[in-house]
């Protein structure tokens, strides 16, 4: 699914981008951030994929990963 593709994409880019944060660490941070986004919505409009993509974008920006 999309989450699996995101992790595999991160693995591919990590090797070429000189990223100092492991893929596993990125995954855990994204997962935690997605849960935070979900909780902040408090049952409002949204879905898991949207939460994940927003979290992924925030974590990549935080670690300066633009690949």
C-alpha positions in Angstrom: 0.0 0.0 0.0 1.0 3.7 0.1 2.7 3.4 3.4 4.9 0.5 2.2 5.8 2.4 -0.9 6.7 5.4 1.2 9.1 3.4 3.3 10.7 1.7 0.3 11.0 5.1 -1.4 12.7 6.5 1.7 15.1 3.5 1.7 16.1 4.2 -1.9 16.6 7.9 -1.3 18.4 7.4 1.9 21.4 5.9 0.3 21.9 8.7 -2.2 20.9 11.7 -0.1 23.3 11.2 2.8 20.4 11.0 5.3 21.6 10.6 8.9 18.2 9.4 10.1 17.6 5.7 9.5 14.5 4.6 7.6 13.3 2.8 10.7 13.6 6.0 12.8 11.8 7.9 10.0 9.0 5.3 10.0 8.5 5.5 13.8 8.5 9.3 13.8 6.0 9.4 10.9 3.8 6.9 12.7 3.8 8.9 15.9 3.2 12.2 14.0 0.3 10.6 12.1 -1.3 9.5 15.4 -0.8 13.0 16.7 -2.6 14.4 13.7 -5.4 11.9 14.1 -5.9 12.8 17.7 -5.9 16.6 17.0 -8.7 16.0 14.4 -10.7 14.6 17.3 -13.0 12.6 14.9 -13.2 15.4 12.3 -12.9 14.9 8.6 -9.8 13.0 7.4 -8.4 9.5 6.9 -5.4 7.4 7.7 -3.6 8.1 4.4 -4.0 11.8 4.6 -2.7 11.7 8.2 0.2 9.6 7.1 1.1 11.8 4.2 0.9 15.0 6.3 3.1 13.4 8.9 5.6 12.1 6.4 5.9 15.6 4.9 6.4 17.2 8.3 9.1 14.6 9.4 11.0 14.8 6.1 11.0 18.6 6.4 12.2 18.4 10.0 15.1 16.2 8.9 15.8 18.2 5.7 15.0 15.2 3.5 13.8 16.5 0.1 14.4 13.5 -2.1 
